[in-house]
Amino acid sequence: MALFVDFVAIKARAGGRDNEVYRYRDYSPGVRGFGPGDFHYKINWGELAMAGSLAVVACLCAAALLASVLPVNAGVRAPAGSDGVQMGGGLLASLVIGVAAAGLYAVGAAEYIVAPAAPFLKWAVTPLLPLATVVAVAAIAVARWGRRPAVGWHVWLRFPMSSVIAATAGMLLVHYTFWHWTDTPLVEAAARFGGLLIGVGAALALAQPLPYRVVVAAPLGAATALLTSPDSTGVLGVIYVLAVTVWWAQRLWQLAYRPPVAWQPPR
């Protein structure tokens, strides 16, 4: 939510008037205008992409709560004592709610800024399609196989908060310096550090053991720091969304290949 609020604050920074960020052709006060227009300010699309992905992550973390109100098997054949059908339905419901929230981010931002919704939807929803595919497959696998992690669903669904904090702080820092981008070495260093934090946040999602995290964070953080510029925030946002997708792919891999002894039916 912090990323979304910071994203739409561009209108206030641009003067608060409807025609400052995006100007339609033949624009007149109080009228959205006729024909296409163009953005007169650079938009931090990566921030919107990250905000949408974190909305999905937040909803998926609550999948077990949604699953608790669903029927035990909903008429689907499942192993005795299995809550897989419930959990699969909870995952799908959480995914739909999360993607819908990302879409609302896009439409709400477009309405607030007074601009066409298409580019906002493109950056808020389109990068989520691989993530949505992986989660949907995982939900079907959970319902089909009837497996349950020994650590419990809440732990299995717990996305690393360290990743969220690092990536969010990095994008906020990049966005702040994005609007104060000058040739001052200190400002540029702050922006690069924000890009580094985004890379570190992605690494914290990609790897779990600390040694692996260090190995992944070093090159990835260096790469995102070098990529940081006013024109590359979209790339930074997509990198983080892909890291979230890989994290969920790891959940799916655990369902498919984790030794059966690591999975227990509910008691």
C-alpha positions in Angstrom: 0.0 0.0 0.0 2.9 2.4 0.8 4.2 1.9 -2.8 0.8 2.6 -4.3 0.3 5.8 -2.2 3.8 6.9 -3.2 3.0 6.1 -6.8 -0.1 8.2 -7.1 1.6 11.1 -5.2 3.1 12.0 -8.5 0.0 14.1 -9.1 0.7 16.2 -6.0 4.3 16.6 -7.0 3.3 17.7 -10.5 1.1 20.5 -9.0 -2.1 18.7 -8.3 -3.9 19.7 -11.5 -5.5 17.1 -13.7 -3.7 18.0 -16.8 -0.1 18.1 -15.4 0.8 14.4 -15.4 -1.1 13.4 -18.5 -2.5 15.8 -21.1 -5.2 14.8 -23.6 -5.3 16.4 -26.9 -7.8 19.4 -26.8 -7.8 19.2 -23.0 -10.1 21.6 -21.2 -10.5 22.1 -17.5 -13.0 19.6 -16.0 -13.2 17.5 -19.2 -11.1 14.4 -19.8 -10.5 15.6 -23.4 -10.8 14.1 -26.9 -8.3 11.9 -28.6 -5.0 10.5 -27.4 -2.5 12.4 -25.3 0.8 11.8 -23.6 2.5 11.7 -20.2 4.4 14.9 -19.4 6.1 13.3 -16.4 8.1 10.1 -16.2 6.1 7.5 -14.5 7.6 5.0 -12.0 6.0 2.0 -13.6 8.2 -0.4 -11.6 6.7 0.9 -8.4 3.2 0.1 -9.6 4.3 -3.4 -10.7 5.8 -4.1 -7.3 2.7 -2.7 -5.5 0.5 -5.1 -7.5 2.8 -8.1 -6.8 2.9 -7.4 -3.0 -0.9 -7.1 -3.0 -1.1 -10.6 -4.4 1.6 -11.8 -1.9 -0.4 -10.4 1.0 -3.6 -12.1 -0.2 -1.8 -15.4 -0.7 -0.4 -15.3 2.8 -4.0 -15.3 4.1 -5.0 -18.3 1.9 -5.3 -20.6 4.9 -7.8 -18.3 6.5 -9.9 -18.2 3.4 -9.6 -22.0 3.1 -11.0 -22.4 6.6 -14.5 -21.2 5.5 -14.7 -23.4 2.4 -16.2 -26.9 2.3 -13.9 -29.7 3.3 -14.0 -31.5 -0.1 -16.7 -29.7 -2.1 -17.7 -33.0 -3.7 -14.2 -33.7 -4.9 -12.6 -37.1 -4.2 -9.6 -36.7 -1.8 -7.6 -38.8 0.6 -9.2 -39.3 4.0 -8.3 -36.6 6.4 -6.9 -34.4 3.7 -7.6 -30.6 3.6 -6.1 -30.3 0.1 -9.3 -29.3 -1.6 -10.0 -26.7 1.0 -6.5 -25.3 0.7 -6.5 -25.4 -3.1 -9.7 -23.4 -3.1 -8.3 -20.9 -0.6 -5.2 -20.4 -2.8 -7.4 -19.8 -5.9 -9.7 -17.4 -4.0 -6.7 -15.5 -2.6 -5.1 -15.3 -6.1 -8.3 -13.8 -7.6 -8.6 -11.3 -4.8 -4.9 -10.3 -5.1 -5.0 -9.8 -8.9 -8.3 -7.9 -8.5 -6.6 -5.6 -6.0 -3.7 -5.0 -8.4 -6.3 -4.1 -11.1 -8.0 -1.7 -8.7 -4.6 -0.1 -8.1 -4.3 0.5 -11.8 -7.8 1.8 -12.4 -7.7 3.9 -9.2 -4.4 5.5 -10.2 -5.6 6.2 -13.7 -8.8 7.9 -12.4 -6.9 9.9 -9.8 -4.3 11.1 -12.3 -6.9 11.5 -15.1 -5.2 9.3 -17.7 -6.1 6.2 -19.8 -6.2 3.0 -17.7 -4.5 0.9 -20.3 -0.8 1.7 -19.4 -1.6 1.3 -15.7 -3.2 -2.1 -16.2 -0.3 -3.1 -18.4 2.2 -2.5 -15.6 0.0 -3.5 -12.6 -1.5 -6.8 -14.0 0.5 -8.1 -17.0 3.7 -8.8 -15.0 1.6 -10.9 -12.6 0.5 -13.4 -15.3 3.5 -15.8 -14.7 3.0 -15.6 -11.0 -0.7 -16.2 -11.3 -0.1 -19.3 -13.5 2.4 -20.8 -11.0 0.0 -20.2 -8.1 -3.0 -21.7 -10.0 -1.0 -24.8 -10.8 0.1 -25.1 -7.2 -3.5 -24.8 -6.1 -4.6 -27.5 -8.4 -1.7 -29.7 -7.2 -2.7 -29.1 -3.6 -6.3 -30.1 -4.2 -5.3 -33.1 -6.5 -2.6 -34.6 -4.3 -4.1 -33.9 -0.9 -0.7 -33.2 0.6 -0.1 -31.1 3.6 3.3 -29.6 4.7 4.6 -30.9 8.0 5.3 -27.3 9.1 1.7 -26.3 8.5 0.1 -24.2 5.8 0.8 -20.9 7.6 4.6 -21.5 7.6 4.5 -22.9 4.0 2.7 -19.7 2.8 4.9 -17.3 4.7 6.7 -15.0 2.3 10.0 -13.6 3.6 9.2 -10.3 5.3 12.9 -9.3 5.0 12.4 -9.5 1.2 9.4 -7.2 1.3 11.0 -4.7 3.6 14.2 -4.5 1.6 12.5 -4.2 -1.8 9.9 -1.7 -0.6 12.5 0.5 1.0 14.7 0.3 -2.1 11.9 1.3 -4.5 10.8 4.2 -2.2 14.3 5.4 -2.1 14.7 5.1 -5.9 11.4 6.9 -6.4 12.4 9.8 -4.1 15.7 10.3 -5.8 13.9 9.8 -9.1 12.2 13.1 -8.6 15.4 14.8 -7.4 17.7 13.3 -10.0 20.7 15.7 -10.5 24.4 15.3 -11.2 25.0 15.4 -7.4 27.1 12.4 -6.5 25.2 11.9 -3.2 21.8 11.8 -4.9 23.0 9.4 -7.5 24.6 7.2 -4.8 21.3 7.1 -2.9 19.5 6.0 -6.0 22.0 3.3 -6.7 21.7 2.1 -3.1 17.9 1.9 -3.5 18.5 -0.3 -6.6 20.8 -2.4 -4.6 18.1 -2.9 -1.9 15.7 -4.1 -4.6 18.2 -6.6 -5.8 18.8 -7.8 -2.2 15.1 -8.1 -1.7 14.8 -10.3 -4.7 17.7 -12.4 -3.5 16.0 -12.9 -0.1 13.0 -14.3 -2.0 15.1 -16.5 -4.3 17.2 -18.3 -1.7 16.6 -19.4 1.9 19.8 -20.5 3.6 22.0 -17.5 4.6 25.1 -18.6 2.6 23.0 -19.0 -0.6 21.4 -15.6 0.0 24.8 -13.9 0.2 25.9 -15.7 -3.0 22.8 -14.6 -4.9 22.5 -11.1 -3.4 26.0 -10.0 -4.3 25.7 -10.2 -8.1 22.0 -9.5 -8.2 22.2 -6.4 -6.0 25.2 -5.1 -8.0 23.3 -5.6 -11.3 20.2 -3.8 -10.1 22.3 -1.0 -8.7 24.0 -0.5 -12.1 20.6 -0.6 -13.8 19.1 2.1 -11.7 18.1 5.2 -13.6 14.9 7.2 -14.2 14.2 5.1 -17.3 14.8 1.7 -15.8 12.4 1.5 -12.8 10.1 -0.7 -14.8 12.9 -3.2 -15.2 13.7 -3.2 -11.5 10.0 -3.8 -10.6 9.7 -6.7 -13.0 12.9 -8.2 -11.6 11.3 -8.3 -8.2 8.0 -9.7 -9.5 10.0 -12.5 -11.2 11.7 -13.2 -7.9 8.3 -13.6 -6.3 7.3 -15.9 -9.1 10.3 -18.1 -8.5 9.6 -18.2 -4.8 6.2 -19.7 -5.6 7.7 -22.0 -8.2 9.8 -23.4 -5.3 6.6 -24.0 -3.3 5.2 -25.9 -6.3 8.5 -27.9 -6.5 8.2 -28.8 -2.9 4.7 -30.2 -3.5 5.9 -32.3 -6.4 9.3 -33.6 -5.2 9.6 -33.3 -1.5 10.0 -36.7 0.1 6.6 -38.1 1.4 8.0 -38.2 4.9 8.0 -34.4 5.0 4.3 -34.3 4.4 1.7 -35.4 7.0 -2.1 -35.5 6.9 -3.9 -33.2 9.4 -4.6 -34.8 12.7 
